[in-house]
Each structure stands twice: as C-alpha cells, then as structure tokens.
Amino acid sequence: MAQHGGPQQRIFSPLRTALHRFAFILLIVSAFGLMLLGKADTVLIERIRAASADLVSPIMNVVSRPAASINELTEQATNLFNLYEQNERLRRENRELLAWQQVARNLSHENARLRDLAGYTSPPPLRLVTTRVIADMGGAYAHSLMVSAGSRDGVSKGQAVMSDEGLVGRVAEAGYQASRVLLITDINSRVPVIVENSRDRAFLSGDNTDRPLLTFLTADAAVAPGDRILTSGHGGAFPPGIPVGVVSSVSENAVRVAPLFRRHQLEYLRVADYGLQGILSDQAIRRNEMQSDGVILNGVGIVPNDGNDTATDMPTANPAQPSDQLP
C-alpha cells in the first residue's frame, strides 16, 4: 500500500502545492475575465446568471424551509399569547362598560324625570351644513374666510362655524351662494367663554394674532396654561360647551388662548344652526334703524321735531295731577 501510493503522492503533491500557491491569482484572473466577458457579451452573462439561479434555487428552498417553519411556529405562538392577553383585556373592558351602561341608563331616566318636573324645554334640533373653504379673505388686519354655502343652503348671519376640533368663528355675511366667516382671531370677534376647570367666565377677544386674548376676567380667576376654554352660552350667540381653545400663556398683563384650528389648513367646515337669535340679523338691524326715528317710552310717543310746531295727539300726563293718582 505504501509502495502503491508513493509514486502518486510524488506526482500530485507538486500540483497541489502549485494550486495552493496560485489559487488567489487564478481567482483574480477569473474575476477580471468574467468582467470583460460581461462587457463584451451581456446576453451570455445574463443567461449564465439565470442558469445559476435555477440551479441554486432548489437547494436554497430546501435549506430555507426549516428556518421558515421555525419562524412561522414562533410567530403563531406569539400571536396566540397576545390573543389570550387581548381577550382578557376585552373581557375586563366589557364588564366595565356594562357597569357604566347601567349607570348611564339610570342617569338618563333620572334626567328625564327631573326635566318633566322642572318643565324643561328641549333645545331645537341641531342642523349642520358641511361646506368647503374657497378663499382666505383675511390679511394682516382681518381674519376671515369665504365658504361655498349661502342662504340657499340654510346659512344665515350669526350661525356658528366649526371644524372637527371646535369653534372656528361665526357667519358674518351670508350671500345666496357663499358666505363670509369671521374667525375668532379677528379683532372684531368677541365670544363669551368659560374656563372648563374653574368655571370662570370671560370673553375671547381677537386681536388679529394667532393667540386671542381672554378679557374681562375677574381678579381672582384661576386660569393656568393647558386649561380648556368652552363657549358659555351667554348672550344667545353660541350654545354652551363648544370647545374654543386651550390657554397657552398666562402673564400679569394678558391671558392668551391657542385656538383648536390652524387658519391656513382649514378645508372643510360645518355651519351649525342651533336656532339661537343672539346675533341680530340684517333685517332686524334695518328694522331698528327705521324705528330709531320714533321712540316709545312708558307709553308716551316722542316724535322728533321736523320743523313743524303742530303738536301730535299723544297721551300725556297732567302735571297738576298728583303722582299717587296716576294710573
């Protein structure tokens, strides 16, 4: 055995040594050769690459199956554990919601009985008109928008305009097809509001900045940054409870509020008709102007002097009649 293997070893040993010595050089030459061949004949290289992928893909598929199976089993076990936790959490939430449902039903029945006893009049149903902002009519000295809804859609002056977050403003002018919205940041805007936590009442006064002021606060008002501001409902202009903004800063001179909207990002708004008459319509203003020529005071008509000295037949009190005999 030793004699039979001796000559073979003497023949192949130099070849093995030469291969080990020149293997790196051969790999570099082969790489350059493949690069030159790829530049010369790209179609041939693509065919070789596709054939190599076809040959290797079955092997890779067999090798990857155990790893994919292990990953799938691990994922299923994790999902099963998460599903168990989620099921337990949903059971707890369901029990809590059932308890709150019973409480809500009891409060609803109690509220209905108290309303019947107090003779409470329910507010009129809310009517909403969704509209799109078609123009920003504001500037440095005015904050207003134009929306694509008018009197033909049921929009009228004084109605509240809201976004998804809260109050944006009110309808200042209502045309037939479009309306102008006065934002709460405009210098002409005054909104009766209330601080949610302390219940202190104030006015949200616009000053043509992005942070309107809280005015007419009492000296002992408790206001802090982060407090929510809601409409108070005073004056009949807006219903109570509409979110307006959040107190952004409190100083000795001013309390500023950050509105819940960004003026230049408004696209769609809702015009809300609460059936309130707190803001006079144009017809009421004209009627008051027409009646300003004559004033009725305590049943006595006072007519302005138009240059005619003719007295009108108006009932007057007799100066000689004692005050205790007056009707």
VMD Tcl script that draws the C-alpha trace (Angstrom):
set ca {
  {0.00 0.00 0.00}
  {2.80 2.33 0.83}
  {4.68 1.49 -2.39}
  {1.46 1.85 -4.45}
  {0.74 5.30 -3.03}
  {4.29 6.57 -3.17}
  {4.54 7.49 -6.89}
  {1.02 9.07 -6.87}
  {1.96 11.19 -3.94}
  {5.14 12.29 -5.68}
  {3.11 13.26 -8.78}
  {0.15 15.08 -7.20}
  {1.97 16.78 -4.35}
  {3.66 19.44 -6.56}
  {0.35 20.05 -8.35}
  {-1.46 20.59 -5.04}
  {1.24 22.95 -3.86}
  {1.08 24.94 -7.11}
  {-2.71 25.19 -6.87}
  {-2.49 26.47 -3.30}
  {0.14 28.96 -4.33}
  {-1.59 30.33 -7.40}
  {-5.28 29.96 -6.31}
  {-5.65 33.61 -5.32}
  {-4.09 34.77 -8.59}
  {-6.37 32.45 -10.55}
  {-9.46 33.82 -8.78}
  {-8.45 37.39 -9.59}
  {-7.79 36.50 -13.24}
  {-11.13 34.68 -13.42}
  {-12.97 37.69 -11.96}
  {-11.37 40.04 -14.49}
  {-12.16 37.58 -17.23}
  {-15.82 37.43 -16.22}
  {-15.95 41.23 -16.08}
  {-14.51 41.53 -19.58}
  {-16.84 38.84 -20.82}
  {-19.78 40.67 -19.25}
  {-18.82 43.86 -21.04}
  {-18.34 42.04 -24.33}
  {-21.38 39.76 -24.24}
  {-24.04 40.82 -21.72}
  {-26.61 38.36 -23.08}
  {-24.33 35.41 -22.31}
  {-23.70 36.64 -18.75}
  {-27.42 37.07 -18.15}
  {-28.05 33.54 -19.36}
  {-25.31 32.19 -17.09}
  {-26.71 34.13 -14.15}
  {-30.24 32.83 -14.81}
  {-29.00 29.27 -15.14}
  {-27.04 29.58 -11.90}
  {-30.13 30.90 -10.12}
  {-32.18 27.97 -11.46}
  {-29.60 25.53 -10.20}
  {-29.21 27.10 -6.77}
  {-32.87 27.90 -6.06}
  {-33.96 24.31 -5.21}
  {-31.09 23.99 -2.77}
  {-31.91 27.35 -1.16}
  {-35.58 26.38 -0.97}
  {-34.75 23.17 0.87}
  {-32.36 24.95 3.21}
  {-34.78 27.81 3.97}
  {-37.79 25.63 4.76}
  {-36.73 24.65 8.29}
  {-35.95 28.26 9.17}
  {-39.26 29.49 7.71}
  {-41.16 26.77 9.58}
  {-39.49 27.71 12.85}
  {-40.26 31.40 12.29}
  {-43.89 30.59 11.46}
  {-44.30 28.49 14.58}
  {-42.71 31.19 16.72}
  {-44.99 33.83 15.22}
  {-48.09 31.69 15.79}
  {-47.12 31.10 19.40}
  {-46.57 34.84 19.92}
  {-49.91 35.67 18.29}
  {-51.68 33.09 20.43}
  {-50.20 34.56 23.59}
  {-51.12 38.10 22.50}
  {-54.62 36.91 21.62}
  {-55.07 35.48 25.09}
  {-53.97 38.77 26.70}
  {-56.20 40.76 24.35}
  {-59.15 38.51 25.15}
  {-58.67 39.03 28.88}
  {-58.38 42.79 28.43}
  {-61.54 42.91 26.31}
  {-63.41 40.88 28.94}
  {-62.43 43.40 31.64}
  {-63.40 46.34 29.43}
  {-66.71 44.66 28.61}
  {-67.55 44.25 32.31}
  {-66.67 47.88 32.96}
  {-68.73 49.07 30.00}
  {-71.73 47.04 31.14}
  {-71.49 48.68 34.56}
  {-71.25 52.13 33.01}
  {-74.15 51.31 30.71}
  {-76.36 50.61 33.69}
  {-75.24 53.83 35.35}
  {-75.95 55.78 32.15}
  {-79.43 54.29 31.88}
  {-80.24 55.19 35.47}
  {-78.97 58.75 34.96}
  {-80.90 59.05 31.71}
  {-84.18 58.04 33.38}
  {-83.48 60.34 36.33}
  {-82.64 63.21 33.99}
  {-85.87 62.66 32.05}
  {-87.95 62.70 35.26}
  {-86.25 65.85 36.52}
  {-86.84 67.57 33.19}
  {-90.51 66.69 33.35}
  {-90.77 68.01 36.90}
  {-88.93 71.23 36.04}
  {-90.83 71.79 32.80}
  {-87.58 71.85 30.86}
  {-87.89 72.87 27.21}
  {-85.62 70.88 24.96}
  {-83.45 72.89 22.56}
  {-84.32 72.81 18.88}
  {-82.66 70.08 16.83}
  {-79.20 70.90 15.51}
  {-78.86 71.33 11.77}
  {-75.43 71.13 10.16}
  {-74.29 72.29 6.74}
  {-70.92 71.00 5.58}
  {-69.12 73.42 3.31}
  {-65.72 73.95 1.76}
  {-63.37 76.90 2.23}
  {-62.99 78.58 -1.16}
  {-60.99 81.70 -0.23}
  {-58.98 83.25 2.57}
  {-60.17 86.83 2.62}
  {-58.04 87.80 5.58}
  {-54.73 89.55 5.88}
  {-52.70 91.41 8.46}
  {-55.73 93.43 9.59}
  {-58.57 90.94 9.14}
  {-59.08 87.24 9.72}
  {-61.95 85.85 7.67}
  {-62.75 83.08 5.20}
  {-65.23 82.54 2.39}
  {-67.18 79.27 2.27}
  {-69.24 77.77 -0.53}
  {-72.60 77.78 1.29}
  {-75.16 80.55 1.46}
  {-78.77 81.32 2.17}
  {-79.91 78.75 -0.40}
  {-78.34 76.10 1.86}
  {-79.91 77.48 5.03}
  {-76.91 79.54 6.17}
  {-77.68 82.84 7.87}
  {-75.80 85.52 9.74}
  {-74.65 84.64 13.25}
  {-74.53 80.87 12.88}
  {-71.57 79.07 14.43}
  {-68.86 77.70 12.15}
  {-66.89 74.72 13.45}
  {-64.16 72.34 12.42}
  {-63.69 68.81 13.69}
  {-61.81 70.16 16.72}
  {-64.02 73.06 17.81}
  {-65.26 76.59 17.12}
  {-63.72 78.47 14.20}
  {-65.90 81.57 14.04}
  {-69.33 82.76 13.00}
  {-71.07 83.72 9.79}
  {-70.62 87.47 9.35}
  {-72.29 87.84 5.94}
  {-74.49 85.31 4.17}
  {-74.98 85.60 0.42}
  {-77.07 83.38 -1.78}
  {-74.26 81.02 -2.81}
  {-71.39 81.91 -0.47}
  {-70.81 83.34 2.99}
  {-68.06 85.16 4.84}
  {-66.86 83.64 8.12}
  {-65.38 85.88 10.81}
  {-62.73 83.91 12.67}
  {-62.40 84.03 16.45}
  {-58.92 85.53 15.99}
  {-60.27 88.60 14.17}
  {-60.10 91.92 16.03}
  {-63.89 92.31 15.68}
  {-64.66 88.93 17.25}
  {-65.98 88.63 20.82}
  {-67.09 85.24 22.12}
  {-68.50 84.64 25.63}
  {-66.48 81.77 27.07}
  {-65.89 79.89 30.29}
  {-62.82 78.18 31.74}
  {-63.61 74.47 31.96}
  {-61.84 73.76 35.25}
  {-62.54 76.87 37.33}
  {-65.85 77.87 35.61}
  {-64.65 81.49 35.41}
  {-66.42 83.48 32.73}
  {-64.70 85.79 30.27}
  {-64.67 86.98 26.68}
  {-62.40 85.61 23.99}
  {-61.32 88.76 22.16}
  {-59.46 88.51 18.88}
  {-56.58 90.87 18.16}
  {-55.56 89.71 14.66}
  {-52.96 87.32 16.05}
  {-52.92 83.54 16.26}
  {-53.41 83.73 20.04}
  {-56.57 85.70 21.02}
  {-56.95 87.21 24.49}
  {-59.14 86.33 27.46}
  {-60.67 89.60 28.59}
  {-63.00 90.65 31.42}
  {-61.63 88.01 33.76}
  {-62.20 88.57 37.45}
  {-59.21 89.39 39.64}
  {-59.43 86.08 41.47}
  {-59.88 83.95 38.35}
  {-57.94 80.70 38.43}
  {-56.50 80.20 34.96}
  {-53.45 78.10 34.12}
  {-51.77 77.03 30.89}
  {-53.45 73.96 29.48}
  {-56.97 74.83 30.68}
  {-59.64 74.24 28.07}
  {-61.85 77.14 27.04}
  {-65.51 76.50 26.11}
  {-68.37 78.70 25.00}
  {-70.51 79.83 27.93}
  {-73.78 80.32 26.05}
  {-74.30 83.83 27.41}
  {-75.97 86.31 25.11}
  {-77.52 83.60 22.97}
  {-74.79 83.85 20.32}
  {-73.44 80.33 20.77}
  {-74.67 77.31 22.73}
  {-72.66 76.35 25.82}
  {-69.97 73.72 25.73}
  {-68.38 74.18 22.29}
  {-64.57 73.77 22.55}
  {-62.80 77.00 21.63}
  {-59.14 76.56 22.56}
  {-56.52 75.92 25.22}
  {-54.82 78.50 27.42}
  {-51.32 78.88 26.02}
  {-49.81 81.50 28.31}
  {-50.72 83.40 31.48}
  {-48.98 86.64 32.45}
  {-49.77 89.69 34.54}
  {-50.96 91.62 31.51}
  {-52.67 89.03 29.32}
  {-54.04 85.52 29.13}
  {-53.73 84.11 25.64}
  {-55.56 81.15 24.13}
  {-54.41 78.83 21.37}
  {-57.35 78.01 19.05}
  {-58.03 74.41 18.11}
  {-57.55 75.06 14.39}
  {-54.87 76.31 12.04}
  {-56.18 79.00 9.77}
  {-54.18 78.09 6.67}
  {-55.03 74.38 6.97}
  {-58.83 74.71 7.02}
  {-60.50 72.94 4.11}
  {-63.95 71.74 5.19}
  {-66.12 73.39 7.85}
  {-69.55 72.84 9.36}
  {-72.08 75.63 9.76}
  {-74.25 74.84 12.79}
  {-77.77 76.21 13.19}
  {-78.68 75.97 16.89}
  {-81.81 78.09 16.48}
  {-80.35 80.93 18.55}
  {-81.05 84.59 17.96}
  {-78.22 86.15 19.94}
  {-76.78 87.94 16.92}
  {-79.14 90.33 15.19}
  {-79.88 89.62 11.56}
  {-79.64 92.25 8.85}
  {-83.44 92.57 8.75}
  {-83.58 93.23 12.49}
  {-80.87 95.86 12.21}
  {-82.76 97.64 9.41}
  {-85.99 97.47 11.43}
  {-84.25 99.03 14.43}
  {-82.83 101.77 12.22}
  {-86.29 102.51 10.82}
  {-87.74 102.68 14.32}
  {-84.96 104.96 15.57}
  {-86.92 107.99 14.25}
  {-89.59 107.40 16.92}
  {-89.05 106.10 20.46}
  {-91.76 104.65 22.65}
  {-91.07 105.44 26.30}
  {-93.55 104.47 29.05}
  {-96.42 104.58 26.57}
  {-95.65 108.18 25.52}
  {-94.75 108.72 21.88}
  {-91.89 111.14 21.30}
  {-91.72 112.33 17.69}
  {-88.65 114.29 16.58}
  {-89.26 117.90 15.60}
  {-89.19 118.23 11.80}
  {-89.70 122.00 11.77}
  {-93.48 121.78 12.24}
  {-94.80 123.07 15.52}
  {-98.00 121.10 15.12}
  {-98.49 119.01 18.22}
  {-99.48 115.40 17.84}
  {-102.35 113.89 19.71}
  {-100.33 111.88 22.18}
  {-101.46 110.95 25.67}
  {-99.52 112.98 28.21}
  {-99.51 113.06 31.96}
  {-101.17 116.06 33.65}
  {-98.53 117.91 35.69}
  {-101.17 119.10 38.11}
  {-102.34 115.59 38.83}
  {-100.75 114.13 41.95}
  {-98.40 111.27 41.42}
  {-100.50 108.95 43.60}
  {-103.50 109.44 41.27}
  {-101.63 108.49 38.16}
  {-102.91 105.25 36.67}
}
mol new
graphics top color blue
foreach p $ca { graphics top sphere $p radius 0.5 }
foreach p [lrange $ca 0 end-1] q [lrange $ca 1 end] { graphics top cylinder $p $q radius 0.2 }
display resetview
